[in-house]
Amino acid sequence: MDEITVNPPPVSFTSPLPVQPLAYASPAGFNTPQKWHALGVFNPILAACCHILTLGFFTLFHFQLMHDQLPKNRPDDPSSGRAIGFMFIPFYNLYWMFFSQLRLLKRIDEQRRLAGLPNRSLRGLCIAMLVMLCIPYINFISFFIVHPVYICLLQTSVNELSGT
């Protein structure tokens, strides 16, 4: 029997979908000025009162849900489900509360820069508040005094951004 040699057609490894490289987007990279967030306005004093009345659960959900209302500029920007879910993993939540809060501040400051508003320097207060929450007995001072002040300042920052 004669051997028949068949050459297969060349295989193309191109994706049918457009592939975009994973990279960090900079606020200067946006070309068209438009509203990039879906943040709403909320009363800062009411947010602080709800924080105390619900023993912090309101704060956990209210601010972590903002992650989905902001554009995802980096590949490791958390979604709100991830931001809330990782808070319930023992010991990992000690790292995660720092990461998610500081990333939220960074994302809000980026949106403020895009809107032409000045940055709020809440990073130092946030770190101090989170460290105080990890220290026994000092965490009561943080929870009832420092945390409500931080909540009011952060919510005011978000309200200024939503008003533009």
Accessible surface in RSA format (square Angstrom, percent):
REM  Atomic radii and reference values for relative SASA: ProtOr
REM  Chains: A
REM  Algorithm: Lee & Richards
REM  Probe-radius: 1.40
REM  Slices: 20
REM RES _ NUM      All-atoms   Total-Side   Main-Chain    Non-polar    All polar
REM                ABS   REL    ABS   REL    ABS   REL    ABS   REL    ABS   REL
RES MET A   1   240.26 124.4 152.62 101.0  87.64 208.7 129.49 110.1 110.78 146.8
RES ASP A   2   133.52  93.5 113.85 113.3  19.67  46.5  32.95  77.6 100.57 100.3
RES GLU A   3   169.17  97.1 137.56 104.1  31.61  75.3  56.37 109.0 112.80  92.1
RES ILE A   4   146.36  83.3 117.46  87.5  28.90  69.7 120.78  87.0  25.58  69.4
RES THR A   5   114.95  81.8  84.44  85.6  30.52  72.7  62.47  83.9  52.49  79.3
RES VAL A   6   117.30  77.2  93.50  84.6  23.80  57.4  96.65  84.0  20.65  56.0
RES ASN A   7   127.54  88.0 106.99 103.4  20.56  49.5  28.01  67.4  99.53  96.2
RES PRO A   8   107.82  78.6  91.58  83.5  16.24  59.0  94.41  77.9  13.41  83.4
RES PRO A   9   105.97  77.2  97.13  88.5   8.84  32.1 102.89  84.9   3.08  19.1
RES PRO A  10   133.66  97.4 104.47  95.2  29.19 106.1 115.25  95.2  18.41 114.4
RES VAL A  11   111.63  73.5  85.90  77.8  25.73  62.0  89.94  78.1  21.69  58.8
RES SER A  12    82.90  70.0  53.86  71.9  29.04  66.9  50.41 107.3  32.49  45.5
RES PHE A  13   187.49  93.8 150.50  93.2  36.99  96.3 157.11  95.3  30.38  86.9
RES THR A  14   114.57  81.5  91.96  93.2  22.61  53.9  75.12 100.9  39.45  59.6
RES SER A  15    59.94  50.7  33.00  44.0  26.95  62.1  27.14  57.8  32.80  46.0
RES PRO A  16   133.16  97.0  93.49  85.2  39.67 144.2 106.02  87.5  27.14 168.7
RES LEU A  17   131.11  73.0 127.91  91.5   3.20   8.0 128.70  90.4   2.41   6.5
RES PRO A  18   120.25  87.6  93.60  85.3  26.65  96.9 104.65  86.4  15.60  96.9
RES VAL A  19   118.09  77.7  87.29  79.0  30.80  74.2  90.46  78.6  27.63  74.9
RES GLN A  20   147.37  82.4 129.94  95.0  17.43  41.5  36.88  78.5 110.49  83.8
RES PRO A  21   117.48  85.6  94.26  85.9  23.22  84.4 104.12  86.0  13.36  83.1
RES LEU A  22   156.28  87.0 125.25  89.6  31.03  78.0 126.53  88.9  29.75  80.0
RES ALA A  23    69.49  63.9  47.84  73.8  21.65  49.2  54.23  76.4  15.26  40.4
RES TYR A  24   140.73  65.7 116.82  66.5  23.91  62.2  87.47  65.7  53.26  65.6
RES ALA A  25    44.55  41.0  29.20  45.1  15.35  34.9  38.12  53.7   6.43  17.0
RES SER A  26    58.21  49.2  52.98  70.7   5.23  12.0  39.79  84.7  18.42  25.8
RES PRO A  27    33.09  24.1  28.85  26.3   4.24  15.4  29.12  24.0   3.97  24.7
RES ALA A  28    97.72  89.8  61.45  94.8  36.27  82.5  73.95 104.1  23.76  62.9
RES GLY A  29    50.65  62.5   0.00   N/A  50.65  62.5  32.35  88.8  18.29  41.0
RES PHE A  30    48.08  24.1  27.00  16.7  21.09  54.9  29.72  18.0  18.36  52.6
RES ASN A  31   140.40  96.8 106.51 102.9  33.89  81.6  29.57  71.2 110.83 107.1
RES THR A  32    78.48  55.8  76.42  77.5   2.06   4.9  70.04  94.1   8.43  12.7
RES PRO A  33   136.45  99.4 103.12  94.0  33.34 121.2 113.87  94.0  22.59 140.4
RES GLN A  34   109.83  61.4  85.77  62.7  24.07  57.3  34.23  72.9  75.60  57.3
RES LYS A  35   129.09  63.0  94.35  57.9  34.74  82.7  62.65  56.4  66.44  70.8
RES TRP A  36    79.67  32.0  63.09  30.5  16.58  38.9  66.55  35.5  13.12  21.3
RES HIS A  37    19.36  10.6   7.59   5.3  11.77  30.1   6.68   6.9  12.67  14.7
RES ALA A  38    72.71  66.9  50.97  78.7  21.74  49.5  58.88  82.9  13.83  36.6
RES LEU A  39     8.28   4.6   0.59   0.4   7.70  19.4   0.59   0.4   7.70  20.7
RES GLY A  40    46.57  57.4   0.00   N/A  46.57  57.4  36.01  98.8  10.55  23.6
RES VAL A  41   107.31  70.6  76.62  69.4  30.69  73.9  76.65  66.6  30.65  83.1
RES PHE A  42    59.41  29.7  55.26  34.2   4.15  10.8  59.41  36.0   0.00   0.0
RES ASN A  43    82.52  56.9  71.26  68.9  11.26  27.1  22.84  55.0  59.68  57.7
RES PRO A  44    28.80  21.0  28.80  26.3   0.00   0.0  28.80  23.8   0.00   0.0
RES ILE A  45   113.70  64.7 113.70  84.7   0.00   0.0 113.70  81.9   0.00   0.0
RES LEU A  46    88.54  49.3  86.18  61.7   2.36   5.9  88.24  62.0   0.30   0.8
RES ALA A  47     0.01   0.0   0.00   0.0   0.01   0.0   0.00   0.0   0.01   0.0
RES ALA A  48    10.23   9.4  10.11  15.6   0.11   0.3  10.23  14.4   0.00   0.0
RES CYS A  49    58.19  44.0  55.85  62.3   2.34   5.5  12.76  32.3  45.43  49.0
RES CYS A  50    29.77  22.5  29.31  32.7   0.46   1.1   0.99   2.5  28.78  31.0
RES HIS A  51     1.69   0.9   1.69   1.2   0.00   0.0   1.69   1.7   0.00   0.0
RES ILE A  52    61.87  35.2  58.58  43.6   3.30   7.9  58.58  42.2   3.30   9.0
RES LEU A  53   145.84  81.2 117.54  84.1  28.30  71.1 119.62  84.0  26.22  70.6
RES THR A  54    60.24  42.8  48.70  49.4  11.54  27.5  56.31  75.6   3.93   5.9
RES LEU A  55   127.69  71.1 111.30  79.6  16.38  41.2 111.30  78.2  16.38  44.1
RES GLY A  56    14.97  18.5   0.00   N/A  14.97  18.5   9.52  26.1   5.45  12.2
RES PHE A  57   113.64  56.9 112.41  69.6   1.24   3.2 113.26  68.7   0.38   1.1
RES PHE A  58    47.64  23.8  39.82  24.7   7.82  20.4  47.04  28.5   0.61   1.7
RES THR A  59     9.99   7.1   9.58   9.7   0.41   1.0   9.40  12.6   0.59   0.9
RES LEU A  60    32.04  17.8  25.91  18.5   6.13  15.4  31.56  22.2   0.48   1.3
RES PHE A  61    82.96  41.5  82.96  51.4   0.00   0.0  82.96  50.3   0.00   0.0
RES HIS A  62    40.03  21.9  31.65  22.0   8.38  21.4  21.99  22.7  18.05  21.0
RES PHE A  63     1.09   0.5   1.09   0.7   0.00   0.0   1.09   0.7   0.00   0.0
RES GLN A  64     1.39   0.8   1.39   1.0   0.00   0.0   0.00   0.0   1.39   1.1
RES LEU A  65    85.87  47.8  84.09  60.2   1.78   4.5  84.09  59.1   1.78   4.8
RES MET A  66     8.21   4.3   8.15   5.4   0.06   0.1   8.15   6.9   0.06   0.1
RES HIS A  67     2.19   1.2   0.00   0.0   2.19   5.6   0.00   0.0   2.19   2.5
RES ASP A  68    92.59  64.9  63.10  62.8  29.49  69.7  25.42  59.8  67.17  67.0
RES GLN A  69    70.08  39.2  64.47  47.1   5.60  13.3  15.51  33.0  54.56  41.4
RES LEU A  70     9.33   5.2   0.19   0.1   9.14  23.0   1.60   1.1   7.73  20.8
RES PRO A  71    28.01  20.4  15.60  14.2  12.42  45.1  26.81  22.1   1.21   7.5
RES LYS A  72   134.46  65.6 102.27  62.8  32.19  76.6  58.68  52.8  75.79  80.7
RES ASN A  73    14.24   9.8   7.03   6.8   7.21  17.4   2.97   7.1  11.28  10.9
RES ARG A  74    23.75  10.0  20.46  10.4   3.29   7.8   4.37   6.0  19.38  11.7
RES PRO A  75    61.46  44.8  37.09  33.8  24.37  88.6  46.02  38.0  15.44  96.0
RES ASP A  76    53.32  37.3  50.46  50.2   2.85   6.7  31.99  75.3  21.32  21.3
RES ASP A  77     1.04   0.7   0.01   0.0   1.03   2.4   0.01   0.0   1.03   1.0
RES PRO A  78     2.23   1.6   0.04   0.0   2.19   8.0   0.11   0.1   2.12  13.2
RES SER A  79    53.83  45.5  47.67  63.6   6.15  14.2  38.05  81.0  15.78  22.1
RES SER A  80     7.91   6.7   7.88  10.5   0.03   0.1   0.03   0.1   7.88  11.0
RES GLY A  81    51.95  64.1   0.00   N/A  51.95  64.1  40.99 112.5  10.97  24.6
RES ARG A  82   102.73  43.1  92.98  47.4   9.75  23.2  35.70  48.8  67.03  40.6
RES ALA A  83     0.00   0.0   0.00   0.0   0.00   0.0   0.00   0.0   0.00   0.0
RES ILE A  84    21.49  12.2  21.49  16.0   0.00   0.0  21.49  15.5   0.00   0.0
RES GLY A  85    35.18  43.4   0.00   N/A  35.18  43.4  28.72  78.8   6.46  14.5
RES PHE A  86    59.07  29.6  59.07  36.6   0.00   0.0  59.07  35.8   0.00   0.0
RES MET A  87    30.91  16.0  22.24  14.7   8.67  20.6  15.48  13.2  15.43  20.4
RES PHE A  88   118.96  59.5  93.43  57.9  25.53  66.4  98.79  59.9  20.17  57.7
RES ILE A  89    73.87  42.0  73.01  54.4   0.86   2.1  73.87  53.2   0.00   0.0
RES PRO A  90    98.93  72.1  84.72  77.2  14.22  51.7  90.10  74.4   8.83  54.9
RES PHE A  91   172.08  86.1 157.45  97.5  14.63  38.1 158.07  95.8  14.01  40.1
RES TYR A  92    84.75  39.6  78.06  44.4   6.69  17.4  64.88  48.8  19.88  24.5
RES ASN A  93    43.98  30.3  43.74  42.3   0.23   0.6   3.60   8.7  40.38  39.0
RES LEU A  94    93.00  51.8  90.17  64.5   2.82   7.1  90.47  63.5   2.53   6.8
RES TYR A  95   120.10  56.1 112.13  63.8   7.97  20.7  91.29  68.6  28.82  35.5
RES TRP A  96     4.28   1.7   4.28   2.1   0.00   0.0   4.28   2.3   0.00   0.0
RES MET A  97    28.03  14.5  28.03  18.6   0.00   0.0   7.39   6.3  20.64  27.3
RES PHE A  98    52.07  26.1  52.07  32.3   0.00   0.0  52.07  31.6   0.00   0.0
RES PHE A  99    40.12  20.1  32.92  20.4   7.19  18.7  39.43  23.9   0.69   2.0
RES SER A 100     0.00   0.0   0.00   0.0   0.00   0.0   0.00   0.0   0.00   0.0
RES GLN A 101    15.14   8.5  15.14  11.1   0.00   0.0   3.22   6.8  11.93   9.0
RES LEU A 102    30.37  16.9  28.27  20.2   2.10   5.3  28.64  20.1   1.73   4.7
RES ARG A 103    27.99  11.8  25.27  12.9   2.72   6.5   2.37   3.2  25.63  15.5
RES LEU A 104     0.03   0.0   0.03   0.0   0.00   0.0   0.03   0.0   0.00   0.0
RES LEU A 105    11.57   6.4  11.39   8.2   0.17   0.4  11.39   8.0   0.17   0.5
RES LYS A 106    94.68  46.2  88.84  54.5   5.83  13.9  45.36  40.8  49.31  52.5
RES ARG A 107     5.50   2.3   4.53   2.3   0.97   2.3   2.30   3.1   3.20   1.9
RES ILE A 108     1.72   1.0   1.72   1.3   0.00   0.0   1.72   1.2   0.00   0.0
RES ASP A 109    28.89  20.2  28.89  28.8   0.00   0.0   4.33  10.2  24.56  24.5
RES GLU A 110     7.22   4.1   7.22   5.5   0.00   0.0   0.80   1.6   6.42   5.2
RES GLN A 111     5.03   2.8   3.73   2.7   1.30   3.1   0.35   0.8   4.67   3.5
RES ARG A 112     2.97   1.2   2.97   1.5   0.00   0.0   0.00   0.0   2.97   1.8
RES ARG A 113   115.31  48.4  95.66  48.8  19.65  46.8  52.70  72.0  62.61  37.9
RES LEU A 114    61.46  34.2  28.31  20.2  33.15  83.3  31.87  22.4  29.59  79.6
RES ALA A 115    43.40  39.9   9.45  14.6  33.95  77.2  21.89  30.8  21.51  57.0
RES GLY A 116    66.00  81.4   0.00   N/A  66.00  81.4  34.86  95.7  31.14  69.7
RES LEU A 117    42.29  23.6  36.19  25.9   6.10  15.3  36.90  25.9   5.39  14.5
RES PRO A 118    99.28  72.4  87.52  79.8  11.76  42.7  98.80  81.6   0.47   2.9
RES ASN A 119    77.78  53.6  52.85  51.1  24.93  60.0  20.77  50.0  57.01  55.1
RES ARG A 120    56.61  23.8  49.88  25.4   6.73  16.0  18.18  24.8  38.43  23.3
RES SER A 121   113.01  95.5  80.84 107.9  32.17  74.1  50.76 108.1  62.25  87.2
RES LEU A 122     9.45   5.3   9.11   6.5   0.34   0.9   9.11   6.4   0.34   0.9
RES ARG A 123   134.43  56.4 132.68  67.6   1.75   4.2  56.56  77.3  77.87  47.2
RES GLY A 124    51.19  63.1   0.00   N/A  51.19  63.1  39.65 108.8  11.53  25.8
RES LEU A 125    52.24  29.1  43.46  31.1   8.77  22.1  47.31  33.2   4.93  13.3
RES CYS A 126     0.00   0.0   0.00   0.0   0.00   0.0   0.00   0.0   0.00   0.0
RES ILE A 127    62.99  35.8  62.99  46.9   0.00   0.0  62.99  45.4   0.00   0.0
RES ALA A 128    47.29  43.5  39.49  60.9   7.80  17.7  46.87  66.0   0.41   1.1
RES MET A 129     1.46   0.8   1.46   1.0   0.00   0.0   1.46   1.2   0.00   0.0
RES LEU A 130     5.08   2.8   5.08   3.6   0.00   0.0   5.08   3.6   0.00   0.0
RES VAL A 131    67.34  44.3  66.38  60.1   0.95   2.3  67.33  58.5   0.01   0.0
RES MET A 132    44.37  23.0  44.37  29.4   0.00   0.0  30.21  25.7  14.16  18.8
RES LEU A 133    47.41  26.4  32.49  23.2  14.93  37.5  32.49  22.8  14.93  40.2
RES CYS A 134    60.14  45.5  29.25  32.6  30.89  72.6  29.60  75.0  30.54  32.9
RES ILE A 135    75.19  42.8  74.42  55.4   0.77   1.9  75.19  54.1   0.00   0.0
RES PRO A 136    93.86  68.4  84.96  77.4   8.90  32.3  87.82  72.5   6.03  37.5
RES TYR A 137   179.72  83.9 169.85  96.6   9.87  25.7 122.09  91.7  57.63  71.0
RES ILE A 138    66.72  38.0  66.72  49.7   0.00   0.0  66.72  48.0   0.00   0.0
RES ASN A 139    45.48  31.4  44.67  43.2   0.81   1.9   4.94  11.9  40.54  39.2
RES PHE A 140   122.98  61.5 121.77  75.4   1.21   3.2 122.20  74.1   0.78   2.2
RES ILE A 141    85.44  48.6  82.69  61.6   2.75   6.6  85.39  61.5   0.05   0.1
RES SER A 142     0.00   0.0   0.00   0.0   0.00   0.0   0.00   0.0   0.00   0.0
RES PHE A 143    33.25  16.6  33.25  20.6   0.00   0.0  33.25  20.2   0.00   0.0
RES PHE A 144    97.47  48.8  83.84  51.9  13.63  35.5  83.84  50.8  13.63  39.0
RES ILE A 145   106.08  60.4 102.03  76.0   4.06   9.8 105.18  75.7   0.90   2.4
RES VAL A 146    28.24  18.6  26.42  23.9   1.82   4.4  28.24  24.5   0.00   0.0
RES HIS A 147    18.96  10.4  18.96  13.2   0.00   0.0  15.29  15.8   3.66   4.3
RES PRO A 148    15.58  11.4  15.26  13.9   0.32   1.2  15.58  12.9   0.00   0.0
RES VAL A 149    77.51  51.0  74.25  67.2   3.26   7.9  77.35  67.2   0.16   0.4
RES TYR A 150     2.71   1.3   2.71   1.5   0.00   0.0   2.71   2.0   0.00   0.0
RES ILE A 151     0.32   0.2   0.32   0.2   0.00   0.0   0.32   0.2   0.00   0.0
RES CYS A 152    27.19  20.6  27.00  30.1   0.19   0.5  17.71  44.9   9.48  10.2
RES LEU A 153    62.60  34.9  62.57  44.8   0.03   0.1  62.60  44.0   0.00   0.0
RES LEU A 154     0.57   0.3   0.57   0.4   0.00   0.0   0.57   0.4   0.00   0.0
RES GLN A 155     0.50   0.3   0.50   0.4   0.00   0.0   0.00   0.0   0.50   0.4
RES THR A 156    47.16  33.5  46.99  47.6   0.16   0.4  36.43  48.9  10.73  16.2
RES SER A 157     1.30   1.1   1.30   1.7   0.00   0.0   0.00   0.0   1.30   1.8
RES VAL A 158     0.12   0.1   0.12   0.1   0.00   0.0   0.12   0.1   0.00   0.0
RES ASN A 159    27.23  18.8  21.75  21.0   5.47  13.2  14.22  34.2  13.01  12.6
RES GLU A 160    72.36  41.5  60.21  45.5  12.16  28.9  37.79  73.1  34.57  28.2
RES LEU A 161     0.19   0.1   0.19   0.1   0.00   0.0   0.19   0.1   0.00   0.0
RES SER A 162    15.25  12.9   2.47   3.3  12.79  29.5   2.47   5.3  12.79  17.9
RES GLY A 163    67.22  82.9   0.00   N/A  67.22  82.9  32.87  90.2  34.35  76.9
RES THR A 164    87.30  62.1  37.19  37.7  50.10 119.4  66.00  88.6  21.30  32.2
END  Absolute sums over single chains surface
CHAIN  1 A    10387.9       8331.5       2056.3       7290.6       3097.3
END  Absolute sums over all chains
TOTAL         10387.9       8331.5       2056.3       7290.6       3097.3
